[in-house]
Amino acid sequence: MDPTRYRGLLLTLFYLTLASVPLSVEYFFPGWHLGLTIVSEPLMVLTAGGLALGLLAGWLRWPTRLTRFDLLLGLHFGALLLASLLSSNRLVSAKYFLSLVLYMLVGYGLPRVVGLSSREWRRAGLALVLGTGLLVAYVLTRHLRFGFSFSLSYFIGRPFSANGHTNLTIQLEPLALGLCLLLLGAPWAQAGRGRWLAASGFTAVLLVVAFSYSRASFGSLLLQGGLLLGYARWADARRLLLVWGAAALVVVAGWQVLSRVYDNQSLHDTAFWQEMQTSRDFSATNESNAERLSRWRFCWQLAHTLPLHGIGPGTFPDCYLDHVRHTPGHPIYLDTKQRMNAHNLYLNWLAEAGLPGLLSGLLLLGYPLVQLLGGLRRRPMPLLQLGLLAYLLSFVLHGVVQDFWQEPRVMVLFWLALSLQRTWANRQVTPTPA
């Protein structure tokens, strides 16, 4: 096959995969147990398989030079592979490890091999915006039909697996950030219809985030907003503040209207400001925080027991459940009987892959951050650099209270952002000729 044609077909499959990943939520047909994960996961497998086939057949070029980040990536996955081989449950660890490799190949491997042009990066971004925008429209429709509540947001964000859930808002934060960057730097979004569309999209995303009661997401959005205001031109920042103020008014009005239209008991039991003030409450009365603390303590116990290779990637949920069931007097909190992760990415690395997994993971996250933090002395900061820095800092913040390493809707975008950061870093080293 002609390499150019094969590359075009592979990129088309890549764009379809990116558009499908954000939509792999909930059961659209509960009676048949059918959700869009049944579409996105095969597309990811086809994309990764197409990448491997192109390399083996010679239709795609192998990378000729490994960067430092490539070496750190290999080091981390090597640590995870070693922990999988020494795992207490090799089958579970093998499935988990292969899933991580799949997400990395789709989000980082393909752009790394193919070498996306600026136009192709924009198409990839539009594919993600399309999928995530449809998700926002779907969630808002559900809220308008049934009201909004803490429990409803988690129900909508539930993946195809009946035993799991994820926080919906971490998928929406990058879209909100991207729309703010458009309002700051895209000529067509500075005035007129373009600005109205971008502002409307941001308001819709903010409505979903606000209705979710996600404390980590509110902190993440505040961090992103502070960076944008601090390192953008003041003339641009003022326009952004005006959009944020208008969006906040719409959110508050929508909140009041829906709370009066729907007599939602969950909403009355979970007042907004009361929920926000519980971030530091880890007592038994706050079941969500108490359960997190219980899992963190158990991670620390496992780290002391197996510090070098851990219990095996992906095995913490079953190990924790077994610990709870066989420990007399263990407190039963909100999520104790559910098969869930450690709610902390870094402690999860430590418990499941030992010190090598934790240290290599921190290096993997820290290296691109160090490259981006070097631009903090510049005001205004280039928008691409500013957006990548805000996204990666938000991901690190979320890692303190949640583990999204195995969540495809989050990790494909994460690897894509790291691939884009690598492209940006290479352009700083070798500027494009005028």
HUFEN-V714479 format. One record per residue. N is the residue number from 1. RES is the residue in one letter. SS is DSSP state (@ for helix, = for strand, . for the rest). OMEGA is omega in degrees with one decimal (NA if undefined). D_LAST is the distance of its C-alpha to the last C-alpha in Angstrom with 2 decimals. Layout:
N|RES|SS|OMEGA|D_LAST + N|RES|SS|OMEGA|D_LAST
This chain:
1|M|.|178.1|34.20 + 2|D|.|-177.3|30.79 + 3|P|@|-179.5|28.24 + 4|T|@|179.4|25.84 + 5|R|@|-179.7|28.79 + 6|Y|@|178.7|30.08 + 7|R|@|178.6|26.83 + 8|G|@|178.3|26.90 + 9|L|@|179.5|30.56 + 10|L|@|178.7|30.04 + 11|L|@|176.3|27.35 + 12|T|@|176.6|29.77 + 13|L|@|178.3|32.46 + 14|F|@|179.3|30.19 + 15|Y|@|177.8|29.55 + 16|L|@|178.5|33.31 + 17|T|@|-179.9|34.12 + 18|L|@|179.5|31.96 + 19|A|@|-176.0|33.62 + 20|S|@|-172.9|37.07 + 21|V|@|-180.0|36.95 + 22|P|.|-175.2|37.35 + 23|L|.|-177.2|40.25 + 24|S|.|-176.6|42.35 + 25|V|.|169.9|44.82 + 26|E|.|174.5|48.56 + 27|Y|.|175.4|51.01 + 28|F|.|176.7|50.37 + 29|F|=|-172.7|53.61 + 30|P|@|-178.6|55.82 + 31|G|@|-179.9|58.75 + 32|W|@|-175.9|56.75 + 33|H|.|-175.8|54.76 + 34|L|=|174.9|51.57 + 35|G|.|-174.2|48.24 + 36|L|.|172.0|44.62 + 37|T|@|178.6|44.24 + 38|I|@|174.8|45.98 + 39|V|@|-172.6|42.85 + 40|S|@|-177.7|40.01 + 41|E|@|174.1|41.41 + 42|P|@|177.2|41.85 + 43|L|@|176.7|38.33 + 44|M|@|178.5|37.03 + 45|V|@|178.8|39.20 + 46|L|@|179.8|37.98 + 47|T|@|178.6|34.31 + 48|A|@|177.5|34.96 + 49|G|@|177.2|37.18 + 50|G|@|176.6|34.62 + 51|L|@|179.9|32.10 + 52|A|@|-180.0|34.79 + 53|L|@|179.4|35.87 + 54|G|@|178.5|32.42 + 55|L|@|-177.9|32.03 + 56|L|@|-178.6|35.56 + 57|A|@|179.7|35.37 + 58|G|.|178.6|32.12 + 59|W|.|175.4|30.27 + 60|L|.|-179.4|27.88 + 61|R|.|174.0|26.45 + 62|W|.|175.5|27.89 + 63|P|.|-176.3|25.60 + 64|T|.|-177.0|25.29 + 65|R|.|178.0|24.77 + 66|L|.|177.0|26.62 + 67|T|.|176.9|25.18 + 68|R|@|178.9|27.52 + 69|F|@|176.2|27.70 + 70|D|@|180.0|28.75 + 71|L|@|176.7|31.48 + 72|L|@|177.0|32.64 + 73|L|@|177.3|32.77 + 74|G|@|178.8|34.88 + 75|L|@|-179.0|37.05 + 76|H|@|-179.9|37.85 + 77|F|@|173.2|38.65 + 78|G|@|177.1|40.65 + 79|A|@|178.2|42.69 + 80|L|@|178.6|43.30 + 81|L|@|177.8|44.35 + 82|L|@|178.1|46.77 + 83|A|@|178.1|48.21 + 84|S|@|179.6|48.63 + 85|L|@|180.0|50.56 + 86|L|.|-173.1|52.84 + 87|S|.|173.7|53.10 + 88|S|.|175.6|56.43 + 89|N|.|-172.6|55.55 + 90|R|@|-178.7|53.36 + 91|L|@|178.6|53.22 + 92|V|@|-179.2|51.84 + 93|S|@|179.1|49.33 + 94|A|@|178.1|48.22 + 95|K|@|-179.5|47.58 + 96|Y|@|-178.2|45.74 + 97|F|@|179.6|43.57 + 98|L|@|176.6|42.68 + 99|S|@|178.9|41.74 + 100|L|@|178.7|39.34 + 101|V|@|179.7|37.76 + 102|L|@|-179.1|37.47 + 103|Y|@|179.4|35.63 + 104|M|@|179.7|33.25 + 105|L|@|-179.2|32.53 + 106|V|@|-174.0|31.81 + 107|G|@|-176.3|29.66 + 108|Y|@|-174.2|27.94 + 109|G|@|-177.2|28.77 + 110|L|@|176.2|27.47 + 111|P|@|179.9|23.94 + 112|R|@|-177.9|23.90 + 113|V|@|-174.2|24.90 + 114|V|@|-177.5|23.19 + 115|G|.|-175.4|19.77 + 116|L|.|172.8|19.21 + 117|S|.|179.5|16.06 + 118|S|@|178.9|15.23 + 119|R|@|-179.8|17.55 + 120|E|@|173.4|20.19 + 121|W|@|178.2|20.19 + 122|R|@|177.8|20.88 + 123|R|@|176.4|23.64 + 124|A|@|177.1|25.12 + 125|G|@|178.4|25.22 + 126|L|@|177.7|26.88 + 127|A|@|177.2|29.41 + 128|L|@|178.9|30.37 + 129|V|@|179.4|30.61 + 130|L|@|-179.8|32.83 + 131|G|@|-178.8|35.17 + 132|T|@|176.7|35.39 + 133|G|@|175.6|35.85 + 134|L|@|176.5|38.73 + 135|L|@|178.3|40.18 + 136|V|@|179.5|40.12 + 137|A|@|179.4|41.86 + 138|Y|@|-178.6|44.44 + 139|V|@|178.7|45.23 + 140|L|@|176.8|45.60 + 141|T|@|178.5|47.92 + 142|R|@|178.8|50.04 + 143|H|@|179.6|50.25 + 144|L|@|-179.3|51.34 + 145|R|@|-170.1|53.99 + 146|F|@|-174.6|55.36 + 147|G|.|-179.0|54.26 + 148|F|.|-179.1|52.21 + 149|S|.|177.6|53.27 + 150|F|@|-176.6|52.30 + 151|S|@|-178.6|53.90 + 152|L|@|-179.8|52.36 + 153|S|@|179.1|48.78 + 154|Y|@|177.6|49.56 + 155|F|@|179.1|51.34 + 156|I|@|-177.9|48.37 + 157|G|.|-177.3|46.04 + 158|R|.|178.6|48.33 + 159|P|.|-176.9|46.84 + 160|F|.|178.2|48.69 + 161|S|.|-177.4|50.77 + 162|A|.|-174.6|53.92 + 163|N|.|-176.1|54.20 + 164|G|.|172.4|50.83 + 165|H|.|176.5|48.84 + 166|T|.|178.4|45.56 + 167|N|.|-176.2|44.29 + 168|L|.|-166.1|42.64 + 169|T|@|-178.4|40.48 + 170|I|@|173.3|38.13 + 171|Q|@|-174.3|36.69 + 172|L|@|-179.2|36.15 + 173|E|@|177.7|34.59 + 174|P|@|178.1|31.07 + 175|L|@|176.8|31.39 + 176|A|@|178.4|32.48 + 177|L|@|179.5|29.61 + 178|G|@|178.3|27.07 + 179|L|@|175.9|28.68 + 180|C|@|178.1|28.55 + 181|L|@|175.9|24.81 + 182|L|@|179.3|24.49 + 183|L|@|179.4|26.72 + 184|L|@|-168.0|24.60 + 185|G|@|-177.2|21.08 + 186|A|.|-178.4|21.19 + 187|P|@|-176.3|21.37 + 188|W|@|-179.0|24.07 + 189|A|@|-178.0|26.18 + 190|Q|.|-177.4|26.40 + 191|A|.|174.1|29.31 + 192|G|@|-174.4|31.68 + 193|R|@|-179.8|32.37 + 194|G|@|178.5|29.31 + 195|R|@|178.7|30.36 + 196|W|@|179.4|33.92 + 197|L|@|-179.9|33.07 + 198|A|@|179.1|31.05 + 199|A|@|177.8|33.85 + 200|S|@|177.4|36.52 + 201|G|@|178.4|34.93 + 202|F|@|179.6|34.75 + 203|T|@|178.8|38.38 + 204|A|@|178.6|39.55 + 205|V|@|-179.5|38.02 + 206|L|@|176.0|39.54 + 207|L|@|-179.6|42.89 + 208|V|@|-179.6|42.97 + 209|V|@|-178.1|41.97 + 210|A|@|-177.8|44.57 + 211|F|.|-174.6|47.30 + 212|S|.|-176.2|46.82 + 213|Y|.|-178.0|48.18 + 214|S|.|-178.1|45.58 + 215|R|@|180.0|45.76 + 216|A|@|-179.4|42.86 + 217|S|@|176.0|40.63 + 218|F|@|176.5|41.59 + 219|G|@|179.3|40.68 + 220|S|@|179.4|37.38 + 221|L|@|176.5|36.50 + 222|L|@|177.3|37.53 + 223|L|@|179.4|35.28 + 224|Q|@|-179.6|32.27 + 225|G|@|178.5|33.17 + 226|G|@|177.9|33.57 + 227|L|@|-179.6|30.15 + 228|L|@|-179.8|28.51 + 229|L|@|-175.8|30.55 + 230|G|@|-172.2|30.05 + 231|Y|@|173.2|26.28 + 232|A|.|175.8|25.12 + 233|R|.|-175.9|25.11 + 234|W|@|179.2|28.74 + 235|A|@|177.4|28.24 + 236|D|@|-178.4|26.87 + 237|A|@|178.5|29.53 + 238|R|@|176.5|32.28 + 239|R|@|179.3|31.42 + 240|L|@|177.6|31.48 + 241|L|@|178.4|34.85 + 242|L|@|178.0|36.25 + 243|V|@|179.6|35.37 + 244|W|@|179.6|36.87 + 245|G|@|178.4|40.00 + 246|A|@|179.4|40.52 + 247|A|@|179.2|40.04 + 248|A|@|177.5|42.55 + 249|L|@|178.4|45.08 + 250|V|@|179.7|44.80 + 251|V|@|-179.5|45.28 + 252|V|@|179.2|48.33 + 253|A|@|178.3|49.82 + 254|G|@|177.9|49.31 + 255|W|@|-177.9|50.87 + 256|Q|@|-178.4|53.92 + 257|V|@|-177.4|54.38 + 258|L|@|179.2|54.21 + 259|S|@|177.5|56.47 + 260|R|@|-179.4|59.07 + 261|V|@|-175.9|58.81 + 262|Y|.|176.0|59.11 + 263|D|.|-174.4|61.76 + 264|N|.|-176.8|59.77 + 265|Q|@|179.1|61.77 + 266|S|@|178.4|58.82 + 267|L|@|-179.7|57.02 + 268|H|@|-179.0|60.08 + 269|D|@|-176.0|60.45 + 270|T|.|178.9|56.83 + 271|A|.|-172.5|56.13 + 272|F|@|-176.0|52.51 + 273|W|@|177.1|53.02 + 274|Q|@|179.2|55.65 + 275|E|@|-179.4|53.30 + 276|M|@|-177.4|50.52 + 277|Q|.|-177.4|53.05 + 278|T|.|-175.1|54.01 + 279|S|.|-177.1|50.90 + 280|R|.|-178.4|52.87 + 281|D|.|179.7|56.15 + 282|F|.|177.9|56.86 + 283|S|.|-177.6|60.58 + 284|A|.|179.3|62.46 + 285|T|.|175.3|62.52 + 286|N|.|-169.9|58.75 + 287|E|@|-178.3|58.79 + 288|S|@|179.7|55.04 + 289|N|@|-180.0|54.30 + 290|A|@|178.1|57.45 + 291|E|@|175.8|56.49 + 292|R|@|-179.3|53.06 + 293|L|@|178.2|54.81 + 294|S|@|179.5|57.25 + 295|R|@|178.7|54.51 + 296|W|@|178.8|52.65 + 297|R|@|179.6|55.91 + 298|F|@|174.7|56.56 + 299|C|@|-179.1|53.10 + 300|W|@|176.2|53.97 + 301|Q|@|179.0|57.29 + 302|L|@|179.9|55.66 + 303|A|@|177.7|53.22 + 304|H|@|-179.0|56.24 + 305|T|@|-178.2|57.96 + 306|L|.|-173.9|55.14 + 307|P|.|-171.8|52.51 + 308|L|.|-177.7|50.93 + 309|H|.|175.9|50.24 + 310|G|.|-177.7|51.38 + 311|I|.|-180.0|53.31 + 312|G|.|179.6|50.64 + 313|P|.|176.6|47.59 + 314|G|.|-175.0|48.74 + 315|T|.|-176.4|52.36 + 316|F|@|-176.6|52.59 + 317|P|@|-180.0|53.77 + 318|D|@|179.5|56.74 + 319|C|@|-179.9|57.51 + 320|Y|@|177.5|57.63 + 321|L|@|178.6|59.84 + 322|D|@|177.8|62.19 + 323|H|@|-179.0|62.33 + 324|V|@|-176.1|63.25 + 325|R|@|-176.7|65.91 + 326|H|.|177.2|67.59 + 327|T|.|179.9|67.53 + 328|P|.|177.4|70.61 + 329|G|.|178.1|70.02 + 330|H|.|-178.6|66.25 + 331|P|.|179.8|65.25 + 332|I|.|179.2|64.17 + 333|Y|.|-173.1|61.24 + 334|L|.|-171.3|59.32 + 335|D|.|-173.2|57.28 + 336|T|.|-176.0|59.35 + 337|K|.|178.2|60.64 + 338|Q|.|-179.9|57.27 + 339|R|.|-175.3|55.13 + 340|M|.|-176.0|52.03 + 341|N|.|-173.8|49.57 + 342|A|.|-178.7|49.77 + 343|H|.|173.5|47.81 + 344|N|.|-175.5|45.76 + 345|L|@|-172.3|42.93 + 346|Y|@|175.1|43.39 + 347|L|@|177.8|47.18 + 348|N|@|174.1|46.90 + 349|W|@|-177.2|44.77 + 350|L|@|-177.0|47.37 + 351|A|@|-173.3|50.33 + 352|E|@|-177.7|49.06 + 353|A|@|175.4|47.00 + 354|G|@|-179.9|48.38 + 355|L|@|177.0|46.63 + 356|P|@|179.0|44.14 + 357|G|@|179.8|43.01 + 358|L|@|-176.6|42.70 + 359|L|@|178.9|40.90 + 360|S|@|176.9|38.41 + 361|G|@|177.8|37.80 + 362|L|@|175.9|37.21 + 363|L|@|-179.8|34.72 + 364|L|@|178.2|32.96 + 365|L|@|-173.6|32.71 + 366|G|@|-175.0|32.16 + 367|Y|@|177.6|29.25 + 368|P|@|178.2|26.60 + 369|L|@|178.9|28.25 + 370|V|@|177.8|27.95 + 371|Q|@|-178.2|24.20 + 372|L|@|-178.1|23.90 + 373|L|@|177.9|26.52 + 374|G|@|-179.9|24.51 + 375|G|@|-178.3|22.51 + 376|L|@|179.1|25.79 + 377|R|@|-177.9|25.46 + 378|R|.|173.3|22.57 + 379|R|.|-2.0|23.68 + 380|P|.|177.6|22.27 + 381|M|.|175.1|21.06 + 382|P|.|-170.5|18.11 + 383|L|@|179.7|20.03 + 384|L|@|178.2|19.32 + 385|Q|@|-179.9|20.47 + 386|L|@|179.7|23.36 + 387|G|@|178.7|24.48 + 388|L|@|178.6|24.54 + 389|L|@|179.4|26.45 + 390|A|@|-179.6|28.93 + 391|Y|@|-176.5|29.54 + 392|L|@|175.6|30.18 + 393|L|@|177.4|32.40 + 394|S|@|178.3|34.34 + 395|F|@|177.9|34.83 + 396|V|@|178.1|36.18 + 397|L|@|179.0|38.47 + 398|H|@|-178.7|39.82 + 399|G|@|179.7|40.51 + 400|V|.|-174.4|43.20 + 401|V|.|-178.9|45.35 + 402|Q|.|177.0|44.38 + 403|D|.|-179.6|43.35 + 404|F|.|-173.6|40.88 + 405|W|.|-177.3|39.94 + 406|Q|.|-176.5|41.91 + 407|E|.|-173.7|41.02 + 408|P|@|-177.4|38.74 + 409|R|@|178.0|37.70 + 410|V|@|-170.2|36.34 + 411|M|@|177.0|35.20 + 412|V|@|177.5|33.05 + 413|L|@|178.3|30.95 + 414|F|@|179.8|31.06 + 415|W|@|177.4|29.73 + 416|L|@|178.2|27.02 + 417|A|@|178.1|25.95 + 418|L|@|175.8|25.96 + 419|S|@|177.1|23.84 + 420|L|@|177.8|21.26 + 421|Q|@|177.7|21.54 + 422|R|@|176.8|20.99 + 423|T|@|178.7|17.76 + 424|W|@|-178.9|16.60 + 425|A|@|178.9|17.93 + 426|N|@|179.3|16.18 + 427|R|@|176.3|12.73 + 428|Q|@|179.1|13.94 + 429|V|@|-179.6|15.04 + 430|T|.|-177.7|12.10 + 431|P|.|176.9|8.82 + 432|T|.|179.6|6.42 + 433|P|.|179.6|3.77 + 434|A|.|NA|0.00
